[in-house]
Amino acid sequence: MNRVPGNHDENDPLVLAARRDADRKQRARREGETSVGRRLAQIGVLGWMIVTPTLAGIFLGRWLDGLMHSGLFWTAPLLLAGLGFGCWSAWKWVEKA
């Protein structure tokens, strides 16, 4: 694949990342610096985005284990699934912001 300088592919991840970065810089110049309170609120939201699915996985797993008398057979994998989903959703939220 020969690339000609100045001829950019619209779907190139590098081009998309550069545009996203330029948009963020323009928004920062236009809106000013984000306040400390807003940053702390974002951190709190990220925490809840991870904790909530993890706790849901634990509670669902404990309920299934109690129903089936299976020890931690359901709790452990559902805890990991909830944690994985929470981290994935937090990553997507940060990536979008």
LINQUITA-V362506 format. One record per residue. RES is the residue in three letters. OMEGA is omega in degrees with one decimal (999 if undefined). NEAR is the number of other C-alpha atoms within 8 Angstrom. Layout:
RES_OMEGA_NEAR + RES_OMEGA_NEAR
//
This chain:
MET_179.6_2 + ASN_178.9_3 + ARG_177.7_5 + VAL_178.9_5 + PRO_179.7_5 + GLY_178.3_4 + ASN_-173.2_6 + HIS_175.2_7 + ASP_-177.3_6 + GLU_-179.1_6 + ASN_-179.7_6 + ASP_-178.2_8 + PRO_179.5_6 + LEU_178.5_6 + VAL_179.1_11 + LEU_178.7_10 + ALA_179.0_8 + ALA_177.4_8 + ARG_179.5_8 + ARG_178.6_8 + ASP_178.6_8 + ALA_177.7_8 + ASP_178.3_8 + ARG_-179.9_8 + LYS_177.5_8 + GLN_178.6_8 + ARG_178.4_9 + ALA_177.3_10 + ARG_-177.5_8 + ARG_-174.3_6 + GLU_-177.9_6 + GLY_-178.1_7 + GLU_178.0_6 + THR_-177.6_7 + SER_178.6_6 + VAL_179.2_6 + GLY_178.8_6 + ARG_177.4_8 + ARG_178.5_9 + LEU_177.3_8 + ALA_177.8_8 + GLN_177.9_8 + ILE_177.6_8 + GLY_178.2_8 + VAL_178.9_8 + LEU_178.3_9 + GLY_-179.6_8 + TRP_178.3_8 + MET_178.7_12 + ILE_-174.9_14 + VAL_-174.3_10 + THR_178.3_9 + PRO_178.2_12 + THR_178.2_15 + LEU_177.1_10 + ALA_176.8_10 + GLY_178.3_14 + ILE_-177.9_13 + PHE_177.6_9 + LEU_178.8_10 + GLY_178.0_16 + ARG_179.2_11 + TRP_178.3_8 + LEU_178.4_10 + ASP_176.8_14 + GLY_-179.9_9 + LEU_-175.5_6 + MET_-178.5_6 + HIS_-173.4_6 + SER_177.7_8 + GLY_178.6_7 + LEU_-176.1_9 + PHE_-179.3_9 + TRP_-174.9_12 + THR_-176.3_15 + ALA_-179.1_10 + PRO_179.0_9 + LEU_173.2_13 + LEU_179.3_14 + LEU_178.2_10 + ALA_178.0_10 + GLY_178.0_14 + LEU_178.3_12 + GLY_179.1_8 + PHE_178.8_10 + GLY_178.7_14 + CYS_178.6_10 + TRP_-179.2_8 + SER_176.6_10 + ALA_178.2_11 + TRP_179.8_8 + LYS_-179.7_8 + TRP_178.6_8 + VAL_-179.4_7 + GLU_-178.9_6 + LYS_-175.6_5 + ALA_999_4
//
